[in-house]
Amino acid sequence: MKHVLAVIAFSVTLFLLGCGKTTTVNVHSETRMVTGQQMSCIYHGNNLYCASPLLKVEDIDRLQIMSKVVSVVSQEEKENDMKEGGSFSTKFALKPKEYSVWNCSSTGVSEPAIKCTLLREADQKLVAQQEREIKLLVEQQEREIKLNDTQEAKLQYGTTEQSIIVACGSPIEQKDDTISHTIYFPSSQTGMLVEVRFSTLEKPQKLEHIETVDTSKAHAFVVQGILWHNFADIHDTDEGHMASIRQYFPCILK
């Protein structure tokens, strides 16, 4: 009887050991994982994306972790930076599945260098939903970048004083000095004007900048915000300001 129990116990042990999986994975983390330290990690594509503090089982639902795993991994892949990580032999308590969440610790030895216990496997329907949402977001961002590029090029190379007047009406004021010609238009925001400045150092005049100015003090215009500067000479763009132009002076983009 004792012999039979011993065989059963040994068989169970082998079965349990067989459930685990040791493999080499790429670990991405903000800080170096020192011996004994634990981090929570998301598994995807033979990569572990790890961070502190350590998650508990109850944190998974409370923080809605599983609804964020795809976006977290997507952002990490975009950055493409292993930071304090590297490639390590890693033992998982179970065979890791895509977007599963683990608590992992450094062992201080090379085989395995890291041990991981499962916190939660991903709901594949939820994963598919997140992937669709991210795809739509990426497509929208690509459309916005294309639109920004088109509008940026128009401002850099195709905008003249006459084209602005045609699109936005006559300026309410203008100023000239030895190097520039500046015209002012109403803004969509009360108490502000839009200042459009052209450089007169070359022919034809080149659009130099678009800014918002405060009109609270008569003719003492104070710059409130830079909407756009022409960086064509250094082959760069200022796409981050295109949204501001659409907000304060959209007629110029018609």
MODA-V946872 format. One record per backbone hydrogen bond with DSSP energy under -0.5 kcal/mol. NH is the residue of the N-H (numbers start at 1). CO is the residue of the C=O. E is the energy in kcal/mol with one decimal. If there is no record, write none. Layout:
nh=NH co=CO e=E
nh=NH co=CO e=E
//
This chain:
nh=5 co=1 e=-2.5
nh=6 co=2 e=-2.3
nh=7 co=3 e=-2.2
nh=8 co=4 e=-2.4
nh=9 co=5 e=-2.8
nh=10 co=6 e=-2.5
nh=11 co=7 e=-2.4
nh=12 co=8 e=-2.5
nh=13 co=9 e=-2.3
nh=14 co=10 e=-2.2
nh=15 co=11 e=-2.3
nh=16 co=12 e=-2.8
nh=17 co=13 e=-2.5
nh=18 co=14 e=-2.1
nh=19 co=15 e=-1.0
nh=19 co=16 e=-0.6
nh=20 co=16 e=-0.7
nh=20 co=17 e=-0.8
nh=21 co=92 e=-2.3
nh=23 co=21 e=-0.5
nh=23 co=90 e=-2.6
nh=25 co=23 e=-0.6
nh=25 co=88 e=-2.4
nh=26 co=46 e=-2.0
nh=27 co=25 e=-0.6
nh=27 co=86 e=-3.5
nh=28 co=26 e=-0.5
nh=28 co=48 e=-3.4
nh=29 co=27 e=-0.5
nh=29 co=82 e=-1.0
nh=30 co=50 e=-0.6
nh=34 co=32 e=-0.9
nh=36 co=106 e=-2.6
nh=37 co=34 e=-2.3
nh=39 co=104 e=-2.7
nh=40 co=51 e=-2.1
nh=41 co=102 e=-3.3
nh=42 co=49 e=-1.8
nh=43 co=100 e=-2.7
nh=44 co=47 e=-2.4
nh=47 co=44 e=-0.8
nh=48 co=26 e=-3.1
nh=49 co=42 e=-2.4
nh=50 co=28 e=-3.3
nh=50 co=48 e=-0.7
nh=51 co=40 e=-2.1
nh=59 co=56 e=-1.2
nh=60 co=56 e=-0.8
nh=60 co=57 e=-1.1
nh=61 co=57 e=-0.6
nh=62 co=58 e=-1.5
nh=63 co=59 e=-2.8
nh=64 co=61 e=-0.7
nh=65 co=60 e=-2.1
nh=66 co=60 e=-0.5
nh=67 co=64 e=-1.1
nh=68 co=65 e=-2.1
nh=69 co=65 e=-0.7
nh=72 co=68 e=-2.5
nh=73 co=69 e=-2.3
nh=74 co=70 e=-2.7
nh=75 co=71 e=-2.2
nh=76 co=72 e=-2.2
nh=77 co=73 e=-2.8
nh=78 co=74 e=-1.7
nh=79 co=75 e=-1.9
nh=80 co=76 e=-1.9
nh=81 co=76 e=-0.6
nh=84 co=29 e=-2.2
nh=85 co=82 e=-3.2
nh=86 co=27 e=-1.3
nh=88 co=25 e=-2.5
nh=88 co=86 e=-0.5
nh=90 co=23 e=-3.3
nh=91 co=114 e=-3.0
nh=92 co=21 e=-3.6
nh=92 co=90 e=-0.6
nh=93 co=116 e=-1.8
nh=99 co=43 e=-2.9
nh=100 co=97 e=-1.9
nh=101 co=120 e=-3.0
nh=102 co=41 e=-3.1
nh=103 co=117 e=-2.6
nh=104 co=39 e=-3.3
nh=104 co=102 e=-0.6
nh=105 co=115 e=-2.4
nh=106 co=34 e=-0.6
nh=106 co=37 e=-1.5
nh=107 co=113 e=-2.8
nh=108 co=113 e=-0.6
nh=111 co=112 e=-0.6
nh=113 co=89 e=-1.9
nh=113 co=110 e=-0.8
nh=114 co=89 e=-1.8
nh=115 co=105 e=-2.3
nh=116 co=91 e=-2.9
nh=117 co=103 e=-2.6
nh=119 co=101 e=-2.9
nh=120 co=101 e=-1.7
nh=124 co=122 e=-0.7
nh=127 co=123 e=-2.4
nh=128 co=124 e=-2.4
nh=129 co=125 e=-2.0
nh=130 co=126 e=-2.3
nh=131 co=127 e=-2.6
nh=132 co=128 e=-2.1
nh=133 co=129 e=-2.3
nh=134 co=130 e=-2.6
nh=135 co=131 e=-2.2
nh=136 co=132 e=-2.4
nh=137 co=133 e=-2.1
nh=138 co=134 e=-2.8
nh=139 co=135 e=-2.4
nh=140 co=136 e=-2.2
nh=141 co=137 e=-2.5
nh=142 co=138 e=-2.4
nh=143 co=139 e=-2.0
nh=144 co=140 e=-2.3
nh=145 co=141 e=-2.4
nh=146 co=142 e=-2.3
nh=147 co=143 e=-2.5
nh=148 co=144 e=-3.0
nh=149 co=145 e=-2.7
nh=150 co=146 e=-2.2
nh=151 co=147 e=-2.7
nh=152 co=148 e=-3.0
nh=153 co=149 e=-2.3
nh=154 co=150 e=-1.8
nh=155 co=151 e=-2.2
nh=156 co=152 e=-2.6
nh=157 co=153 e=-2.6
nh=158 co=153 e=-0.6
nh=158 co=154 e=-2.1
nh=160 co=158 e=-0.5
nh=164 co=160 e=-1.9
nh=165 co=161 e=-2.2
nh=166 co=162 e=-2.4
nh=167 co=163 e=-1.7
nh=168 co=164 e=-3.3
nh=169 co=165 e=-2.2
nh=172 co=184 e=-2.4
nh=173 co=184 e=-0.9
nh=175 co=182 e=-2.9
nh=177 co=180 e=-2.3
nh=181 co=198 e=-2.4
nh=182 co=175 e=-3.2
nh=183 co=196 e=-2.7
nh=184 co=173 e=-2.6
nh=185 co=194 e=-2.1
nh=187 co=192 e=-1.4
nh=188 co=248 e=-1.4
nh=192 co=189 e=-1.4
nh=193 co=213 e=-2.3
nh=194 co=185 e=-3.1
nh=195 co=193 e=-0.6
nh=195 co=211 e=-3.6
nh=196 co=183 e=-3.0
nh=196 co=194 e=-0.6
nh=197 co=195 e=-0.5
nh=197 co=209 e=-2.5
nh=198 co=181 e=-3.0
nh=199 co=206 e=-2.9
nh=200 co=179 e=-2.5
nh=201 co=179 e=-0.5
nh=206 co=199 e=-1.4
nh=208 co=197 e=-3.1
nh=209 co=197 e=-1.4
nh=210 co=228 e=-2.5
nh=211 co=195 e=-2.5
nh=212 co=225 e=-2.7
nh=213 co=193 e=-2.6
nh=214 co=222 e=-2.8
nh=215 co=191 e=-2.1
nh=218 co=216 e=-0.6
nh=220 co=217 e=-2.0
nh=221 co=219 e=-0.8
nh=222 co=214 e=-1.0
nh=224 co=212 e=-3.2
nh=225 co=212 e=-1.3
nh=227 co=210 e=-1.8
nh=227 co=225 e=-0.7
nh=228 co=210 e=-2.0
nh=230 co=208 e=-2.2
nh=231 co=229 e=-0.8
nh=234 co=231 e=-1.4
nh=235 co=232 e=-1.5
nh=236 co=231 e=-1.8
nh=241 co=238 e=-2.1
nh=242 co=239 e=-1.4
nh=243 co=239 e=-0.5
nh=245 co=241 e=-1.8
nh=246 co=242 e=-2.3
nh=247 co=243 e=-1.3
nh=248 co=244 e=-2.9
nh=249 co=245 e=-2.8
nh=252 co=249 e=-1.2
nh=253 co=250 e=-1.9
nh=254 co=251 e=-1.6
//
